[in-house]
Amino acid sequence: MNKKDLVRKTLNGEVQGIVPASFSIHFGSDYKYGEAAVKRHLDFFRQTDTDIMKIMNENLVPSNPGVVSADDLLRIGPFNRHSDFIMHQTDLVKAIVDKVGSDAYVICTIHGITASLVHTMRPQYQALEEIRKVQLNLFREKPSSFLDAEKRIAEALCMLVESVIEAGSDGIYFASLGGESDVYTAEEFDIAEAPFDKEIMQVAKNMGASVILHMCKKKLDIKRYVSYAPYADAVNWGIYENDIPISEGERLFPGKTILGGLENRSGIIVDGTLDDIKTEVHRLRREMKGKKFILGADCTMGSDLPVERIRTAVDAAHDNL
């Protein structure tokens, strides 16, 4: 069975004797697109033996400098299928798919509506916490202008999803930021984020592609995402970062594949011995036996993490227990 089949069967609930694994790192601005980016992705994929080729996405919605009021957001866009960030990411996906063939399940990272709006506000604002507070104030200042800007970004992200799936991606890794309990209220989240995120995810579902929902950052109110369940095939969140155990994710998202199990920037994968890593992965597999499970981590791994540590975890996922 090749990697693609293993992941497909797992997502479909056909639990195998081994489990697939998915890990990723940020490759940096030198590897946004082009041959250097293709090679960096392929090297990581082959060195770690991970089953999912997660294509990173540094081709961001362009910056919109000079944002002081909500009306300043109206300068964002318009975008089309020929916008640079869409074409660069699509070309990256196509080149990687051409190289890996059927040897991997390919997913392309798509940043959600809140993260994409964050990208438009840099470099004017730097710290994520600062940008999120500015976003909140802009939304409350003039919701109509704020939501109109988000609508145009969402339209662009829908085009991006269509384009990368047409280029050969098996699915998307939908990185949703915005569920932090200390920014939007739950009611504001349902207005300023959820409708746009769901619209983008629905495009992938309509095209027969899979969706891995990643719920990111600290102070995550994971309950806000329960209504996203119909649009997702698998869910991933900060199990350790937010102290939300796998059992809670299973309860909130019944029937969905769980992706995770390990910390990403600390814990055994960082500080343990290679034997410790193997032992922990085997323990997780016994805990999740008979369930739809893909071994992974809370989020992207540190770029300085030795590849052999990730490879040890992947090998342990593939052991016959």
BELDAUR-V733497 format. One record per pair of residues at least 12 apart in sequence whose ideal C-beta (glycine too) atoms are under 10 Angstrom apart, sorted by the first residue. I is the first residue (numbers start at 1). J is the second residue. D is the distance in whole Angstrom. If there is no record, write none. Layout:
i = <I I>
j = <J J>
d = <D D>
This chain:
i = <1 1 2 2 2 2 2 2 3 3 3 3 3 3 3 3 3 3 3 3 3 3 4 4 4 4 4 4 4 4 4 4 4 4 5 5 5 5 6 6 6 6 6 6 6 6 6 7 7 7 7 7 7 7 7 7 7 7 7 7 7 7 7 7 8 8 8 8 8 9 10 10 10 10 10 10 10 10 10 10 11 11 11 11 11 11 11 11 11 11 11 11 12 12 12 12 13 13 13 13 14 15 15 15 15 15 15 17 17 17 17 17 18 18 18 18 18 18 18 18 18 19 19 19 19 19 19 19 19 19 19 19 19 19 19 19 19 19 20 20 20 20 20 20 20 20 20 20 20 20 20 21 21 21 21 21 21 21 21 21 21 21 21 21 21 21 21 21 21 21 21 21 22 22 22 22 22 22 22 22 22 22 22 22 22 22 22 22 22 22 22 22 23 23 23 23 23 23 23 23 23 23 23 23 23 23 23 23 23 23 23 23 23 24 24 24 24 24 24 24 24 24 24 24 24 24 24 24 24 24 24 24 24 25 25 25 25 25 25 25 25 25 25 25 25 25 25 26 26 26 26 26 26 27 27 27 27 27 27 27 27 28 28 28 28 29 30 31 31 31 32 32 32 32 32 32 32 32 32 33 33 33 33 33 33 33 33 33 33 33 33 34 34 34 34 35 37 37 37 37 37 37 37 37 37 37 38 38 38 38 38 38 38 38 38 39 39 39 40 41 41 41 41 41 41 41 41 41 41 41 42 42 42 42 42 43 44 44 44 45 45 45 45 45 45 46 46 46 47 47 47 47 47 48 48 48 48 48 48 48 48 48 48 49 49 49 49 49 49 50 50 50 50 50 50 50 50 50 51 51 51 51 51 51 51 51 52 52 52 52 52 52 52 52 52 52 52 53 53 53 53 53 53 53 53 53 53 53 53 53 54 54 54 54 54 54 54 54 54 54 55 55 55 55 55 55 55 55 55 55 55 55 55 55 55 56 56 56 56 56 56 57 57 57 57 57 57 57 57 57 57 57 57 57 57 58 58 58 58 58 58 59 59 59 59 59 59 59 59 59 59 59 59 59 60 60 60 60 60 60 60 60 60 60 61 61 61 61 61 61 61 61 61 61 61 61 61 61 61 61 61 61 61 62 62 62 62 62 62 62 62 62 63 63 63 63 63 63 63 64 64 64 64 64 64 64 64 64 64 65 65 65 65 65 66 67 67 67 67 67 67 67 67 67 67 68 68 68 69 69 69 69 69 70 70 70 70 70 70 70 70 70 70 70 70 70 70 71 71 71 71 71 71 71 71 72 72 72 72 72 73 73 73 73 73 73 73 73 73 73 73 73 73 73 73 74 74 74 74 74 74 74 75 75 76 76 76 76 76 76 76 76 76 76 76 77 77 77 77 77 77 77 77 78 78 78 79 79 79 79 79 79 79 80 80 80 81 81 81 81 81 81 82 83 83 83 85 85 85 85 86 86 86 86 86 86 86 86 87 87 89 89 89 89 89 89 89 89 90 90 90 90 90 90 90 90 90 90 90 91 91 91 92 92 92 93 93 93 93 93 93 93 93 93 93 94 94 94 94 94 94 95 95 96 96 96 96 97 97 97 97 97 98 98 100 101 104 105 105 105 105 105 106 106 106 106 106 106 106 107 107 107 107 107 107 107 107 107 107 107 107 107 108 108 108 108 108 108 108 108 108 108 108 108 108 108 108 109 109 109 109 109 109 109 109 109 110 110 110 110 110 110 110 110 110 110 110 110 110 110 110 110 110 110 110 111 111 111 111 111 111 111 111 111 111 111 112 112 112 112 112 112 112 112 112 112 112 112 112 112 112 112 112 112 113 113 113 113 113 113 113 113 113 113 113 113 113 113 113 113 113 114 114 114 114 114 114 114 114 114 114 114 114 114 114 114 114 114 114 114 114 115 115 115 115 115 115 115 116 116 116 116 116 116 116 116 116 116 117 117 117 117 117 117 117 117 117 117 117 117 117 117 117 118 118 118 118 118 118 119 119 120 120 121 121 121 128 128 128 129 129 129 129 129 132 132 132 132 132 132 132 133 133 135 135 135 135 135 136 136 136 136 136 136 138 139 139 139 139 139 139 140 140 140 143 143 143 146 146 147 147 147 147 150 150 150 150 150 151 151 151 153 153 154 154 154 154 154 154 154 155 155 155 156 157 157 157 157 157 157 157 157 158 158 158 158 158 158 158 159 159 160 160 160 161 161 161 161 161 161 161 161 161 161 161 161 162 162 162 162 162 164 164 165 165 165 165 165 165 166 169 169 169 169 170 170 170 171 171 171 171 171 171 171 171 171 171 172 172 172 172 172 172 172 172 172 172 172 173 173 173 173 173 173 173 173 174 174 174 174 174 174 174 174 174 174 174 174 174 175 175 175 175 175 175 175 175 176 176 176 176 176 176 176 176 176 176 176 176 176 176 176 176 177 177 177 177 177 177 177 178 178 178 178 178 178 178 178 178 178 178 179 179 179 179 179 179 179 179 179 179 179 179 179 179 179 179 180 180 180 180 180 180 180 180 181 181 181 181 181 181 181 181 182 182 182 183 183 183 184 184 185 185 186 186 186 189 189 189 190 190 193 193 194 194 194 194 197 197 197 197 197 198 198 198 198 198 199 200 201 201 201 201 201 202 202 203 204 204 204 205 205 205 205 209 210 210 210 210 211 211 211 211 211 211 212 212 212 212 212 212 212 212 212 212 213 213 213 213 213 213 213 213 213 213 213 213 213 214 214 214 214 214 214 214 214 214 214 214 214 215 215 215 215 215 215 215 215 215 215 216 216 216 216 216 216 216 217 217 217 217 217 218 218 218 219 219 219 220 220 220 220 220 220 221 221 222 222 222 222 222 222 222 222 222 223 223 223 225 225 225 225 226 226 226 228 229 229 229 229 229 232 232 232 233 233 233 233 233 234 234 234 234 234 234 234 234 234 234 235 235 235 235 235 235 235 235 235 236 236 236 236 236 236 236 236 236 236 236 237 237 237 237 237 237 237 237 238 238 238 238 238 238 239 239 239 239 239 239 239 239 239 240 240 240 240 240 240 240 240 240 240 241 241 241 241 241 241 242 244 246 246 246 246 246 246 246 246 247 250 250 250 250 255 256 257 257 257 257 258 258 258 258 258 258 258 259 259 259 259 259 259 260 260 260 260 260 260 260 260 261 261 261 261 261 261 261 261 261 261 261 261 261 261 261 262 262 262 262 262 262 262 262 262 262 262 263 263 263 263 264 264 264 264 264 264 264 264 265 265 265 265 265 265 265 266 266 267 267 267 268 268 268 268 269 269 269 269 269 269 269 269 269 270 270 270 270 270 270 271 272 272 273 273 274 274 274 274 274 274 274 274 275 276 277 277 277 277 277 277 277 277 278 278 278 278 278 278 279 280 280 281 281 281 281 281 281 281 281 281 281 282 282 282 282 283 284 284 284 285 285 285 285 286 289 293 294 295 295 295 295 295 296 296 297 297 301>
j = <16 18 51 101 102 103 104 105 20 21 45 49 50 51 52 53 100 102 103 104 105 106 20 51 52 53 100 101 102 103 104 105 106 170 20 51 102 105 18 19 20 21 51 52 105 294 318 19 20 21 22 51 52 53 104 105 106 107 170 171 210 234 257 294 20 105 170 171 210 292 51 105 233 234 257 259 291 292 293 294 105 170 171 210 212 233 234 256 257 259 292 294 210 233 257 292 255 257 291 292 292 288 289 290 291 292 293 285 318 319 320 321 51 285 295 316 317 318 319 320 321 51 261 281 284 285 288 289 291 292 293 294 295 316 317 318 319 321 50 51 52 105 257 259 293 294 295 296 314 317 318 48 49 50 51 52 259 261 262 281 294 295 296 297 310 311 313 314 315 316 317 318 48 50 51 52 53 54 105 107 173 212 234 236 259 260 294 295 296 297 314 317 44 48 50 51 52 54 262 264 269 295 296 297 300 301 305 307 309 310 311 313 314 41 44 45 48 50 52 53 54 55 56 107 109 173 264 296 297 299 300 301 310 40 44 48 54 56 264 300 301 302 303 304 305 307 310 56 58 300 301 302 303 40 41 43 44 56 58 300 303 40 56 58 303 58 58 56 58 92 56 57 58 59 60 85 88 89 92 57 58 59 84 85 87 88 89 90 91 92 95 88 91 92 95 95 55 56 58 59 88 89 91 92 95 96 55 91 92 93 94 95 96 98 99 95 96 99 56 53 54 55 56 92 93 95 96 99 100 106 95 96 99 100 104 307 56 307 310 96 99 100 103 104 106 100 103 104 307 308 310 311 314 301 307 308 309 310 311 312 313 314 315 310 311 314 315 317 318 104 105 295 296 310 311 313 314 317 103 104 105 294 295 314 317 318 104 105 106 107 170 171 173 212 259 294 296 93 96 97 99 100 103 104 105 106 107 108 169 170 104 105 106 107 108 109 173 212 296 300 89 92 93 95 96 97 106 107 108 109 164 167 169 172 173 89 92 108 109 173 300 85 88 89 92 93 108 109 110 111 160 164 172 173 175 85 88 89 92 109 119 83 84 85 86 87 88 89 90 91 92 109 111 160 85 88 89 111 115 116 118 119 120 122 76 77 79 83 85 86 111 113 115 116 117 118 119 120 152 153 156 157 160 76 77 79 83 84 85 119 120 156 76 119 120 121 122 123 124 76 77 117 119 120 121 122 124 149 153 120 121 122 123 124 124 117 120 121 124 125 131 134 135 138 149 124 134 138 137 138 141 142 145 135 137 138 139 140 141 142 143 144 145 146 147 148 149 138 141 142 144 145 146 148 149 121 124 138 145 149 117 120 121 135 138 139 142 145 146 147 148 149 150 152 153 142 144 145 146 148 149 152 120 149 116 117 120 121 148 149 150 151 152 153 156 120 148 149 151 152 153 155 156 152 155 156 152 153 155 156 157 159 160 155 156 159 156 159 160 162 163 166 159 156 159 160 116 119 156 160 156 157 159 160 161 162 163 164 160 163 108 109 110 160 163 164 167 169 108 159 160 162 163 164 165 166 167 168 169 163 164 167 108 164 167 106 107 108 163 164 165 166 167 168 169 163 164 166 167 168 169 167 168 108 167 168 169 164 167 168 169 170 167 168 168 168 170 169 170 171 210 294 164 165 167 168 169 170 171 164 169 170 171 172 173 174 204 209 210 211 212 234 160 161 163 164 165 167 168 169 170 171 172 173 174 204 209 164 169 172 173 174 175 212 214 300 157 158 160 161 164 169 171 172 173 174 175 176 197 200 201 203 204 211 214 153 157 160 173 174 175 176 177 200 214 216 153 154 157 174 175 176 177 178 179 193 196 197 200 201 213 214 215 216 150 151 153 154 157 176 177 178 192 193 194 195 196 197 198 199 200 131 132 135 150 153 175 176 177 178 179 180 183 184 189 192 193 196 197 216 217 128 175 176 177 178 216 217 150 153 154 156 157 160 175 177 196 200 131 132 135 138 139 146 149 150 153 154 177 178 192 193 196 131 132 134 135 177 178 131 153 149 153 134 135 138 177 180 217 180 182 183 217 218 177 178 180 182 183 184 217 182 183 150 178 183 184 192 182 183 184 185 188 192 192 183 184 188 191 192 193 184 188 192 188 191 192 191 192 191 192 195 196 191 192 193 195 196 195 196 199 196 200 195 196 197 198 199 200 203 196 199 200 200 172 174 196 197 199 200 201 203 196 199 200 201 202 203 204 200 203 172 200 203 174 199 200 201 202 203 204 205 206 207 209 211 203 204 206 207 209 204 209 203 204 206 207 208 209 207 204 207 209 210 208 209 210 204 205 207 208 209 210 211 212 233 234 200 201 203 204 205 207 209 210 211 212 213 210 211 212 213 214 234 236 259 197 200 201 204 211 212 213 214 215 228 231 232 236 212 213 214 215 216 236 299 300 193 194 197 200 201 213 214 215 216 217 220 224 225 228 232 237 193 197 214 215 216 217 220 192 193 194 196 197 215 216 217 220 224 225 193 194 197 215 216 217 219 220 221 222 223 224 225 228 237 242 216 217 218 219 220 221 224 242 218 219 220 221 222 223 224 242 218 219 221 217 219 221 221 224 221 224 221 223 224 221 224 225 224 227 224 225 224 225 227 228 213 225 227 228 231 227 228 230 231 232 231 231 213 228 230 231 232 230 231 231 231 232 233 230 231 232 233 233 232 233 234 257 228 231 232 233 234 235 232 233 234 235 236 256 257 259 294 296 225 228 229 231 232 233 234 235 236 237 253 256 259 232 234 235 236 237 238 259 260 296 298 299 300 228 232 235 236 237 238 242 244 249 299 236 237 238 241 298 299 300 237 238 241 242 299 238 241 242 238 241 242 237 238 241 242 243 244 242 244 235 237 238 242 244 248 249 252 253 244 248 252 237 249 252 253 251 252 253 253 252 253 254 255 256 253 256 257 255 256 257 259 292 253 256 257 258 259 260 292 293 294 296 249 250 252 253 256 257 258 259 260 249 257 258 259 260 261 294 296 297 298 299 249 252 253 258 259 260 298 299 260 263 264 297 298 299 258 260 261 262 263 264 296 297 298 260 261 262 263 264 265 266 267 297 298 263 264 265 266 298 299 298 298 258 260 261 284 287 288 291 293 287 288 291 292 293 292 292 291 292 293 294 288 291 292 293 294 295 296 292 293 294 295 296 297 284 293 294 295 296 297 298 299 280 281 283 284 285 287 288 293 294 295 296 297 298 313 317 277 280 281 284 295 296 297 298 301 310 313 297 298 299 301 296 297 298 299 300 301 302 305 297 298 299 300 301 302 305 298 302 280 297 298 280 281 309 313 281 297 301 302 305 309 310 312 313 301 302 304 305 306 309 309 309 312 309 312 306 308 309 311 312 313 315 316 312 312 308 309 310 311 312 313 315 316 312 313 315 316 317 319 316 313 316 295 312 313 314 315 316 317 318 319 321 316 317 319 321 316 313 316 317 316 317 319 321 321 321 317 317 313 314 316 317 318 313 317 310 313 313>
d = <7 9 9 9 6 6 8 9 7 10 9 9 8 4 8 8 9 8 6 5 6 10 10 8 9 9 9 9 5 7 6 5 8 7 10 10 8 9 7 8 5 10 6 10 8 9 9 10 5 10 8 6 6 10 8 4 10 9 8 9 9 9 9 7 9 7 8 10 8 10 9 9 10 9 6 10 10 6 7 6 9 10 9 6 9 5 6 9 5 10 7 8 10 9 9 9 8 8 9 6 9 9 8 6 7 7 8 10 10 10 6 8 10 9 10 10 7 5 7 7 8 9 9 9 9 6 8 9 10 9 5 6 6 10 5 8 10 10 8 4 7 8 9 9 9 5 7 9 9 7 9 8 8 5 6 8 10 10 10 9 7 4 7 10 9 10 7 4 9 9 4 7 10 6 7 4 9 6 9 8 9 8 9 9 6 9 6 7 5 9 9 10 9 6 5 10 8 8 9 9 9 8 6 6 8 6 9 10 10 5 9 7 7 9 8 10 9 8 8 9 4 9 7 10 8 8 9 9 9 9 5 7 9 10 7 9 10 8 9 6 5 7 5 9 7 9 8 6 8 6 9 9 6 5 7 10 8 6 8 10 8 9 9 8 7 6 9 8 7 9 9 9 4 6 9 9 7 9 8 10 8 6 9 9 9 4 7 10 6 5 9 8 8 8 9 8 9 8 8 9 9 10 9 6 8 8 10 9 7 10 10 5 6 9 7 10 10 9 9 7 9 6 7 8 10 9 6 9 9 10 10 7 6 7 10 9 9 8 9 9 9 7 9 6 10 9 9 10 5 9 8 7 10 10 6 9 9 5 5 10 9 6 10 9 6 5 7 9 8 8 10 9 9 7 9 9 6 9 10 7 6 8 9 8 8 8 7 5 8 6 9 9 8 8 9 7 8 10 7 8 9 6 8 4 7 5 7 9 9 9 9 9 8 5 8 7 6 9 9 9 8 6 6 10 6 9 7 7 5 6 8 10 7 10 8 10 9 9 6 9 8 9 10 6 8 9 7 4 7 6 9 9 10 9 8 9 9 9 9 9 10 10 8 4 8 9 4 4 9 9 7 10 10 9 6 10 9 7 9 7 9 4 8 9 8 9 8 9 6 9 8 10 9 5 8 9 5 6 10 6 6 8 9 8 9 9 8 8 7 8 7 10 10 7 6 8 6 7 8 5 9 9 9 4 7 9 8 8 10 9 9 9 8 5 7 10 8 6 6 8 10 8 10 8 10 9 9 9 10 7 7 7 8 10 9 4 7 9 5 4 8 8 4 5 10 9 8 9 9 7 10 5 9 10 9 10 10 8 8 9 8 8 9 9 7 10 9 6 6 10 8 4 8 9 9 10 10 6 10 6 6 9 9 8 10 8 6 10 9 5 9 10 6 6 9 9 10 8 9 4 7 8 7 6 8 8 7 8 7 4 9 7 9 9 8 7 9 5 9 8 6 10 10 7 8 9 10 9 8 8 7 9 6 5 10 9 6 9 10 8 7 9 9 6 8 6 9 10 9 10 8 10 4 6 10 8 5 10 9 10 10 8 8 9 9 7 10 5 8 5 9 9 4 6 5 9 9 9 4 6 9 9 10 9 9 8 9 9 6 3 7 9 9 8 9 10 9 10 5 8 8 10 9 10 9 7 5 5 8 9 6 6 5 6 5 9 10 9 7 9 6 10 9 8 9 4 8 8 9 4 9 8 6 7 10 10 9 9 10 7 5 8 6 10 9 9 6 10 7 6 8 10 10 5 7 5 7 10 10 7 9 10 8 9 10 10 8 9 10 8 5 9 8 10 10 10 10 9 8 6 6 4 6 7 10 7 8 5 7 9 9 9 10 9 6 9 6 6 7 8 9 7 8 6 9 9 4 6 10 9 7 10 8 7 9 10 10 7 5 3 9 9 9 9 9 8 6 9 8 10 10 9 6 7 4 8 8 9 9 5 8 8 6 10 10 9 9 9 8 10 6 9 10 9 7 6 6 10 10 9 9 10 10 5 7 10 7 7 9 9 9 8 7 7 8 9 8 10 8 9 9 9 10 10 8 8 7 9 5 9 9 9 7 10 9 8 9 8 10 5 7 9 8 9 10 10 8 7 8 5 10 10 8 10 9 7 8 10 7 8 7 9 9 10 7 8 9 5 9 7 9 8 10 8 4 8 10 6 6 10 10 9 9 10 10 10 8 9 9 5 10 8 9 7 6 10 9 5 9 10 9 9 9 9 9 10 6 8 9 5 5 10 10 8 8 9 6 9 9 7 10 9 9 8 6 10 5 8 5 8 9 10 7 10 10 6 6 7 10 10 9 5 3 6 7 7 9 8 8 9 5 10 10 6 8 6 7 9 10 8 5 9 6 9 8 9 7 7 6 8 6 7 5 6 9 9 8 8 10 9 9 5 9 6 9 9 10 8 9 6 9 9 7 7 6 7 10 10 10 7 8 10 10 9 10 9 8 5 6 10 8 4 9 10 8 9 9 8 10 9 10 8 9 10 6 8 8 9 5 5 7 9 5 6 10 9 10 9 6 7 5 6 7 10 10 10 5 7 4 10 10 8 10 9 5 9 10 8 10 9 9 10 10 7 8 6 8 5 9 8 8 8 10 8 8 6 7 9 9 10 7 8 8 7 9 6 10 9 9 7 7 9 4 7 9 6 10 8 10 9 8 6 9 9 9 9 4 7 9 9 6 5 6 8 10 7 7 5 8 6 10 8 6 9 9 7 6 8 7 4 8 7 5 7 8 8 8 9 10 9 8 5 7 9 8 10 10 9 7 10 9 10 7 7 4 8 9 9 9 10 9 8 7 9 9 6 10 10 7 8 9 9 7 6 6 10 9 7 6 6 8 5 10 7 9 10 9 6 9 7 6 7 7 6 9 10 9 7 8 10 8 8 10 5 7 9 8 5 8 8 7 7 6 9 10 7 6 10 9 9 6 4 7 5 10 8 9 7 9 6 9 8 5 5 7 6 7 8 9 9 8 4 5 10 8 6 9 8 8 6 10 10 9 9 7 7 9 9 9 8 9 4 7 9 5 7 9 8 10 10 9 6 9 10 8 5 8 9 8 7 9 6 8 8 9 9 5 7 8 10 6 7 7 9 8 7 9 9 10 9 8 10 10 8 7 8 4 7 6 7 7 7 5 7 10 9 10 8 4 8 5 9 9 9 8 8 5 6 6 9 8 8 9 4 9 9 8 8 9 6 7 7 9 9 9 8 7 8 8 7 7 5 8 9 10 7 6 6 9 9 9 4 5 5 6 5 7 9 9 8 8 9 7 5 8 10 9 9 9 9 5 9 9 9 9 7 7 9 7 6 8 9 6 9 7 10 7 10 8 10 9 10 10 9 10 7 7 9 5 9 10 10 9 9 10 6 9 10 5 5 9 7 6 8 8 4 10 8 8 8 8 6 8 5 9 9 4 6 10 8 10 6 9 7 6 10 10 9 9 8 7 8 6 7 8 9 9 7 8 8 4 9 9 9 9 9 10>
